[in-house]
Amino acid sequence: MAPMKVYGWAVSPWMARVLVCLEEAGAEYEIVPMSRSGGDHRQPDHLARNPFGEIPVLEDGDLTLYQSRAIARYILRKYKPELLRAGNLAESAMVDVWLDVEALQLEPIVRPIVANCILYPLEGRDCDQKIVDEKIEKLKKLLEVYESRLSCSKYLAGDFISLADLSHFSFMRYFMATEHADQLNTYPHVKAWWAALLARPSVKKVMAGMPPDFGFGSGNIP
């Protein structure tokens, strides 16, 4: 069977979500590198794979998927369903809860912080400190919820690693490269949970392709 193909650029947090799942699953795959600066994602061949012109895209035989969380679920359903807690209704529901928290609560807060603190200065754009400050205040309140949850269980969905945890890596990796990373020091259970994620071989491998400056420093801009 031919390995799955993943289209995109490795520094993308959305790409990282998929790659971590592939590594956790031990699945065979190949990355088809694309250039964001070159506009590869807007070319007709890629728009045929994803009409929204986004990455990542996964090809598995005749099946083509886009949307990183949907791809992640597919990979784990196929290769490692225990990371979705398949077969246990209550545990799988908790995985879904914390996947939604990550998607609907955490990412909308962390993404603008990463953009303003890392990306915009590298692109010669001004950091909007007002937005950063507002998002940091929201993040503090959200981390209180995480701290409460992680004081009761080792991981977000329970005392087991799951996609709910792994999905957080993508944007948190870049947030933790900003000057606001010390926010986690106030939340010891969150800090310990993050350290446990960073210790996983899958995360270490994917993180090696995610320089904190998105490749700007080396000139390897995707």
Buried (B, 14 or more C-beta within 10 A) or exposed (E): EEEBBBBBBBBBBBBBBBBBBBBBBEBEBEBBEBEBEEEBBEEEEBEEBBEEBBBBBBBBEEEBBBBBBEBBBBBBEEBBBEBBBBEBEEBBEBBBBBBEBBEEBBBEBBBBBBBBBBBBEEEEEEBBEEEBEBBBEBBEEBBEEBBEBBEEBBBBBBEBBBBBBBBBBBBBBBBBBBEBEEBBEEBEBBBEBBEBBBEBEBBEEBBEBBBBBBBBEEEEBB
